[in-house]
Amino acid sequence: MDETEGIICERKLTLCPTLADLSIPEVLQDCSHCTDFTLHCCSCYNRRLSLPKSLRSSIPCHHFRIIFTDGACANNGLPTARAGAGVAYGADADSRLSIPITNLEDSFPLRSNQRAELYAAKAGVEFMAEADEAYSTSPKGKPRSWIVATDSEYVVKGITEWLPTWKVC
């Protein structure tokens, strides 16, 4: 059985019952070797439990790497609105971005929270593509999957529900 089977379904992450009772700090960890945020999926977690205790934390798991995105906007929708986006995929400073959204990033005349959330998700995908390019040249090889974590229901529904129903003309 594929290690990713069942954990990501219809573009949404669903933890299996084995992990559902664990708290986020136990499931979400930063790799001790590269400081990237990773999700310890069932097969990784169960495989680690079968290892001798001395090896459990020494072998990094990169099956599911996680990137966090967030957008915000003060004076939402008004001409005086100011927006920004944040992206992070690891614990070190090189794996985080903080972006003020100006006319160079988004030429739409009014800033809004939803546009900032979308911009953050887009920046996150671009950021992780760059990280993957560097990662694939390292001895560890290319990761299996990325999880984009956001608190934006608008972004989540857009990618999981609405996008699959849109047709390209």
C-alpha positions in Angstrom: 0.0 0.0 0.0 1.3 3.5 -0.9 2.2 5.4 2.3 0.2 8.5 1.1 -3.0 6.5 0.5 -5.8 7.7 2.6 -4.0 10.6 4.2 -4.7 13.1 1.4 -8.1 12.7 -0.3 -9.8 15.1 -2.6 -6.9 17.6 -1.9 -7.6 17.6 1.8 -5.4 16.2 4.6 -7.2 13.8 6.8 -5.3 12.2 9.7 -6.1 8.5 10.2 -7.5 7.3 13.5 -3.9 6.2 14.6 -2.9 9.9 14.6 -6.2 11.7 15.1 -5.8 11.5 18.9 -2.3 12.9 18.9 -1.8 16.6 19.4 -0.4 18.8 16.6 3.1 19.1 18.2 3.4 15.3 18.1 2.3 15.1 14.5 3.9 18.3 13.2 7.7 18.4 13.7 10.7 20.2 12.4 13.4 18.0 11.0 16.5 17.9 13.1 18.6 17.7 10.0 17.2 20.4 7.8 14.7 22.3 10.0 11.8 21.8 7.5 8.3 21.3 9.0 7.1 17.7 8.4 4.0 15.7 9.1 4.7 12.3 10.6 2.1 10.2 8.8 0.9 6.8 10.0 3.4 4.7 8.1 6.2 7.0 9.2 5.0 7.1 12.8 4.4 3.4 13.0 7.7 2.6 11.3 9.5 4.8 13.8 7.8 3.0 16.7 9.2 -0.3 15.4 12.7 1.1 15.4 15.0 1.0 18.4 14.4 4.1 20.6 17.9 5.4 19.9 17.1 5.6 16.1 13.5 7.0 16.2 14.5 10.7 16.3 17.6 10.4 14.2 15.9 9.4 10.9 14.1 12.4 9.3 10.8 11.8 7.6 10.1 13.9 4.5 7.1 12.1 3.1 4.9 15.1 3.9 6.5 18.5 4.2 4.3 21.4 5.3 4.2 25.0 4.3 2.1 27.5 6.3 0.6 30.5 4.5 -1.4 33.5 5.8 -2.6 36.8 4.4 -3.9 39.8 6.2 -5.4 43.2 5.4 -6.0 46.3 7.4 -8.9 48.5 6.3 -10.2 45.6 4.2 -11.6 46.6 0.8 -11.1 50.4 1.3 -8.8 52.6 -0.7 -6.5 52.9 2.4 -6.2 49.2 2.8 -2.7 47.7 3.4 -2.1 44.0 2.9 0.6 41.5 3.5 1.4 37.8 3.3 3.4 35.3 5.3 4.9 32.0 4.3 7.0 29.4 6.3 8.1 25.9 5.7 10.8 25.5 8.4 12.2 26.7 11.6 15.2 28.7 10.2 15.0 32.2 8.8 15.7 31.2 5.2 12.5 29.2 5.1 10.2 32.1 6.0 8.9 35.0 4.0 7.0 38.2 5.0 5.7 40.1 2.0 4.0 43.5 2.0 1.6 43.4 -0.9 2.0 46.5 -3.1 1.0 47.4 -6.7 4.0 45.4 -7.9 2.7 42.2 -6.4 -1.0 42.8 -7.0 -2.2 45.6 -9.4 -5.8 45.3 -8.4 -6.8 48.8 -7.0 -8.3 47.6 -3.7 -6.6 45.3 -1.2 -8.7 42.7 0.7 -8.1 39.9 3.1 -9.2 37.3 0.6 -6.8 38.6 -2.1 -4.0 38.6 0.6 -4.8 35.0 1.5 -4.8 33.9 -2.2 -1.5 35.8 -2.7 0.0 34.1 0.3 -1.0 30.6 -1.0 0.4 31.5 -4.4 3.7 32.8 -2.9 3.8 29.6 -0.8 3.5 27.4 -3.8 6.2 29.4 -5.6 8.4 29.4 -2.5 8.2 25.6 -2.1 8.9 25.1 -5.8 12.2 27.0 -5.3 12.8 24.9 -2.1 12.1 21.7 -4.0 14.6 22.7 -6.7 17.3 23.1 -4.1 16.1 20.1 -2.2 16.2 17.8 -5.2 19.9 18.5 -5.7 20.7 17.5 -2.1 21.6 14.0 -1.1 18.2 13.5 0.5 16.4 13.6 -2.9 13.0 15.0 -3.7 10.2 15.0 -1.1 7.0 13.0 -1.8 4.3 15.5 -1.0 3.7 19.1 0.2 0.9 20.1 2.4 -0.2 23.8 2.2 -1.7 24.8 5.6 -3.9 27.9 5.7 -6.5 29.3 8.0 -8.4 30.6 5.0 -11.7 28.8 4.3 -11.8 30.8 1.0 -8.5 29.3 -0.1 -9.3 25.8 1.1 -12.7 25.7 -0.7 -11.2 27.3 -3.8 -8.7 24.5 -4.2 -10.7 21.5 -2.9 -14.2 22.3 -4.0 -14.5 25.0 -6.6 -11.3 24.5 -8.8 -12.2 20.9 -9.6 -15.6 22.0 -11.0 -14.3 24.8 -13.2 -13.9 23.9 -16.9 -11.2 25.3 -19.1 -12.7 26.8 -22.3 
